[in-house]
Amino acid sequence: MPDQLFDDLYRNTEDLSWAPVEQVRRRGRQRSRRTRVAASLAGVVTVVAVAAGAVALGADPDAAPPVVPATGSPTPTPNRTPTPSTSPSHSADPTPDDSGRPTGGTPSGPANDDGSNAPSRDTSIPAAAMMQLADLPKGFTMTNGEPDGDWKLESVFANCRNQPASLSRGQVAERFRVFDSPTDSLIQRVTRYSGESAAAHLDAMREQVEECDPYRSGDSLTVLASGLGGDESMLVGSVMEGRPARWILVRQGDLVAQLRVDKDTTPQEATQLLRPVAEQLCAGTDAC
């Protein structure tokens, strides 16, 4: 059987023309080179596709990643999670400076009945609404700004057993002046209030003075006179730990002036001093 198979193979290939051995080897080497070049080109195409996809992602973060040629296993696409942005808000409350103009922010107008803000108006206190050197005898000097110390009438209420509610409700601006002479001194504060808060403030001050229950025996706080000028006014006297003091309060529209005056000021002297003060307040309010 093997001899018959050999004879058939010999007979079928007897007339074939075989190429020389060297030519067969050369053809084999050429085929190997073509195979290697094709494989290299496929690798270069893959690298270029990946690089192009990376550039596209860098230019547009929301673009989808490129499709990479299959290598036997799928390439996962990462999910993008949006980062929320925050918008800080910020609002500063206006506080008055020595010139009587609110500072530290832009005050908004009072709210209307429908909840919207009315057009804002100038709430500053003009210098013309303050006392002038011409209102006092010669020898006084004038300085602007709030002085140190517990000179306000409100500071005396700390000596009362019954403490008042907030007395600064509705304030929108303040201005101070100090007048000094070799023998006397006078301090003025003018405060602007919103709405009907000026009248409510003066009522609260009068009520606290009249209802004050001093801690110490012998101390007193009294309304010495009222109706001295302006829309409403009063002269208040106190004796605390044996030390007397006097204040004049006068309201004109939405402005209230408080003056710390000489400890022996009488109602007649208070009336003379208060008259020009009430007139000058009209320079800062439309109520006159």
C-alpha positions as CSV (number, residue, x, y, z in Angstrom):
1,M,0.0,0.0,0.0
2,P,2.8,2.6,0.7
3,D,4.4,1.7,-2.6
4,Q,1.2,2.3,-4.5
5,L,0.7,5.7,-2.7
6,F,4.3,6.7,-3.6
7,D,3.8,5.7,-7.3
8,D,0.6,7.8,-7.5
9,L,2.3,10.9,-5.9
10,Y,5.3,10.5,-8.3
11,R,3.1,10.2,-11.3
12,N,1.0,13.4,-10.4
13,T,4.1,15.5,-9.8
14,E,6.3,14.1,-12.5
15,D,5.5,16.9,-15.0
16,L,5.6,19.8,-12.4
17,S,8.3,22.6,-12.7
18,W,9.8,23.2,-9.3
19,A,11.3,26.6,-8.5
20,P,14.9,26.7,-7.3
21,V,15.4,26.5,-3.5
22,E,16.9,30.0,-3.3
23,Q,13.8,31.5,-5.0
24,V,11.5,29.7,-2.6
25,R,13.5,31.1,0.4
26,R,13.4,34.6,-1.0
27,R,9.6,34.5,-1.5
28,G,9.2,33.2,2.1
29,R,11.2,36.2,3.5
30,Q,9.1,38.7,1.4
31,R,5.9,37.2,2.8
32,S,7.2,37.5,6.4
33,R,8.1,41.1,5.9
34,R,4.6,42.0,4.4
35,T,3.0,40.3,7.5
36,R,5.1,42.4,9.9
37,V,4.4,45.7,8.1
38,A,0.7,45.0,8.1
39,A,0.8,44.3,11.8
40,S,2.8,47.5,12.5
41,L,0.3,49.6,10.5
42,A,-2.6,48.2,12.5
43,G,-0.8,49.2,15.7
44,V,-0.2,52.8,14.5
45,V,-3.8,53.2,13.5
46,T,-4.9,52.1,16.9
47,V,-2.6,54.6,18.7
48,V,-3.7,57.5,16.4
49,A,-7.4,56.7,17.2
50,V,-6.8,56.7,21.0
51,A,-4.7,60.0,20.8
52,A,-7.5,61.7,18.7
53,G,-10.0,60.7,21.3
54,A,-8.0,62.1,24.2
55,V,-7.6,65.4,22.4
56,A,-11.4,65.6,21.8
57,L,-12.1,64.9,25.5
58,G,-9.7,67.7,26.5
59,A,-11.4,70.2,24.2
60,D,-14.9,69.3,25.2
61,P,-15.3,67.7,28.7
62,D,-18.9,66.6,27.8
63,A,-18.0,64.8,24.6
64,A,-18.3,61.1,24.5
65,P,-15.0,59.1,24.4
66,P,-13.8,57.7,21.1
67,V,-14.5,54.2,20.0
68,V,-11.3,52.2,20.3
69,P,-10.9,49.2,18.1
70,A,-11.9,46.0,19.8
71,T,-9.1,44.1,21.5
72,G,-11.1,41.3,22.9
73,S,-12.7,43.0,25.9
74,P,-15.0,46.1,26.0
75,T,-13.6,49.4,27.4
76,P,-15.8,50.9,30.1
77,T,-16.9,54.5,29.8
78,P,-16.7,56.4,33.1
79,N,-19.7,58.3,34.3
80,R,-19.4,62.1,34.8
81,T,-20.9,63.6,37.9
82,P,-21.7,67.3,37.7
83,T,-20.3,69.5,40.5
84,P,-23.0,71.9,42.0
85,S,-22.0,75.5,42.2
86,T,-22.8,77.8,45.1
87,S,-23.6,81.5,45.0
88,P,-22.7,83.2,48.3
89,S,-24.9,86.0,49.3
90,H,-24.1,88.6,51.4
91,S,-26.0,91.7,53.1
92,A,-24.6,94.3,55.5
93,D,-26.8,96.4,57.7
94,P,-26.3,100.1,57.4
95,T,-24.8,101.9,60.5
96,P,-24.6,105.7,60.8
97,D,-21.3,107.5,60.9
98,D,-20.4,110.8,62.5
99,S,-21.9,112.8,59.6
100,G,-25.3,111.3,60.2
101,R,-25.3,109.2,56.9
102,P,-25.9,105.5,57.2
103,T,-22.8,103.5,56.2
104,G,-21.7,99.8,55.8
105,G,-24.4,99.0,53.2
106,T,-27.2,100.3,51.0
107,P,-30.4,100.6,53.0
108,S,-33.5,99.5,51.3
109,G,-36.8,101.4,51.4
110,P,-39.6,100.4,53.7
111,A,-41.7,97.5,52.5
112,N,-45.1,98.3,50.9
113,D,-48.3,96.5,51.7
114,D,-47.7,94.2,48.8
115,G,-44.3,93.2,50.1
116,S,-42.3,95.1,47.5
117,N,-39.7,97.7,48.5
118,A,-40.6,101.4,48.1
119,P,-38.1,103.7,46.4
120,S,-35.2,104.4,48.8
121,R,-34.8,107.9,50.2
122,D,-31.9,109.8,51.8
123,T,-32.1,109.0,55.5
124,S,-29.0,111.0,56.5
125,I,-29.3,113.9,59.0
126,P,-28.1,117.2,57.5
127,A,-25.8,119.5,59.5
128,A,-28.5,122.2,59.3
129,A,-30.8,120.0,61.5
130,M,-28.3,120.2,64.4
131,M,-27.7,122.9,67.0
132,Q,-25.3,125.7,66.0
133,L,-22.7,127.7,67.9
134,A,-24.9,130.7,67.4
135,D,-27.6,129.1,69.6
136,L,-25.3,129.2,72.7
137,P,-23.5,132.0,74.5
138,K,-20.0,133.0,73.4
139,G,-17.2,130.9,74.7
140,F,-18.5,127.5,73.5
141,T,-16.6,125.3,71.0
142,M,-18.2,122.6,68.8
143,T,-17.0,119.1,67.8
144,N,-18.8,116.4,65.8
145,G,-19.0,112.8,66.8
146,E,-20.3,110.7,69.6
147,P,-18.5,111.3,73.0
148,D,-17.5,108.5,75.3
149,G,-19.2,107.8,78.6
150,D,-22.7,107.0,79.9
151,W,-24.3,110.4,79.2
152,K,-27.5,109.2,77.5
153,L,-30.8,109.1,79.3
154,E,-31.1,105.4,78.4
155,S,-28.0,104.6,80.5
156,V,-29.9,105.8,83.7
157,F,-32.5,103.1,83.2
158,A,-30.0,100.5,84.4
159,N,-30.7,101.9,87.9
160,C,-34.4,100.9,87.7
161,R,-35.7,97.5,88.7
162,N,-38.1,97.5,85.8
163,Q,-36.1,97.4,82.5
164,P,-37.6,98.7,79.3
165,A,-38.1,96.9,76.0
166,S,-35.9,97.9,73.1
167,L,-35.7,101.6,72.7
168,S,-33.8,101.6,69.4
169,R,-36.6,100.0,67.3
170,G,-37.0,101.9,64.0
171,Q,-33.7,103.8,64.1
172,V,-32.2,104.5,60.7
173,A,-29.6,107.2,61.3
174,E,-28.0,109.2,64.1
175,R,-25.8,112.3,64.4
176,F,-23.9,113.8,67.4
177,R,-22.5,117.2,68.4
178,V,-20.7,118.2,71.5
179,F,-20.5,121.8,72.8
180,D,-17.9,122.7,75.5
181,S,-17.1,125.9,77.4
182,P,-14.7,126.4,80.3
183,T,-17.6,126.1,82.7
184,D,-20.3,124.0,81.0
185,S,-20.9,121.3,78.3
186,L,-23.9,120.2,76.2
187,I,-24.3,117.0,74.1
188,Q,-26.8,116.6,71.3
189,R,-28.0,113.4,69.6
190,V,-30.5,113.6,66.7
191,T,-32.0,110.3,65.6
192,R,-34.1,109.5,62.6
193,Y,-36.8,106.9,62.9
194,S,-38.9,105.0,60.3
195,G,-42.7,105.3,60.1
196,E,-44.3,106.2,63.4
197,S,-41.3,104.9,65.4
198,A,-40.3,108.4,66.5
199,A,-43.5,109.1,68.4
200,A,-43.4,105.5,69.8
201,H,-39.9,106.1,71.0
202,L,-40.8,109.2,72.9
203,D,-43.8,107.6,74.5
204,A,-41.6,104.6,75.6
205,M,-39.1,107.0,77.1
206,R,-41.7,108.9,79.0
207,E,-43.3,105.7,80.3
208,Q,-39.9,104.3,81.5
209,V,-39.1,107.6,83.3
210,E,-42.5,107.7,85.1
211,E,-42.5,104.0,86.0
212,C,-38.8,103.7,87.1
213,D,-38.5,101.9,90.4
214,P,-34.9,102.7,91.6
215,Y,-32.8,100.1,93.3
216,R,-31.4,102.6,95.8
217,S,-33.3,104.6,98.3
218,G,-33.1,108.3,97.5
219,D,-32.6,107.8,93.8
220,S,-35.2,109.4,91.5
221,L,-36.1,109.8,87.8
222,T,-38.8,112.4,87.0
223,V,-40.5,114.2,84.1
224,L,-40.0,117.8,85.2
225,A,-41.9,119.5,82.4
226,S,-43.4,118.7,79.0
227,G,-45.0,120.5,76.0
228,L,-42.0,122.8,75.7
229,G,-41.9,123.0,71.9
230,G,-41.9,120.9,68.7
231,D,-44.4,118.1,68.1
232,E,-43.8,116.9,71.7
233,S,-41.0,117.4,74.2
234,M,-40.1,117.0,77.9
235,L,-37.4,117.9,80.4
236,V,-36.3,114.9,82.5
237,G,-34.3,115.1,85.8
238,S,-32.6,112.4,87.8
239,V,-30.7,112.0,91.0
240,M,-28.6,108.8,91.1
241,E,-26.3,108.2,94.1
242,G,-26.7,111.9,95.0
243,R,-25.7,113.2,91.5
244,P,-28.3,115.2,89.7
245,A,-28.6,115.3,85.9
246,R,-30.9,116.8,83.2
247,W,-32.0,115.9,79.7
248,I,-34.2,117.6,77.1
249,L,-36.1,115.4,74.5
250,V,-37.9,116.9,71.6
251,R,-39.6,115.4,68.5
252,Q,-40.2,117.0,65.1
253,G,-41.7,114.6,62.6
254,D,-39.5,111.5,62.3
255,L,-36.6,113.2,64.1
256,V,-35.9,113.0,67.9
257,A,-33.3,115.2,69.6
258,Q,-31.9,114.4,73.0
259,L,-29.7,116.9,74.8
260,R,-27.7,116.4,77.9
261,V,-27.8,119.8,79.6
262,D,-26.6,121.4,82.8
263,K,-27.8,119.6,85.9
264,D,-29.5,122.7,87.2
265,T,-31.5,123.5,84.0
266,T,-35.0,124.8,84.8
267,P,-38.1,124.4,82.7
268,Q,-37.9,128.0,81.7
269,E,-34.2,127.6,80.6
270,A,-35.1,124.4,78.8
271,T,-37.9,126.2,76.8
272,Q,-35.5,128.9,75.7
273,L,-32.9,126.3,74.6
274,L,-35.4,124.0,73.0
275,R,-37.0,126.6,70.7
276,P,-34.1,126.9,68.2
277,V,-33.5,123.1,68.4
278,A,-37.0,122.4,67.3
279,E,-36.8,124.9,64.5
280,Q,-33.5,123.4,63.2
281,L,-34.9,119.9,63.2
282,C,-37.3,121.1,60.5
283,A,-34.3,121.2,58.1
284,G,-34.1,117.4,58.3
285,T,-37.8,116.5,58.1
286,D,-40.8,117.2,55.9
287,A,-43.2,117.3,58.9
288,C,-42.8,121.0,59.6
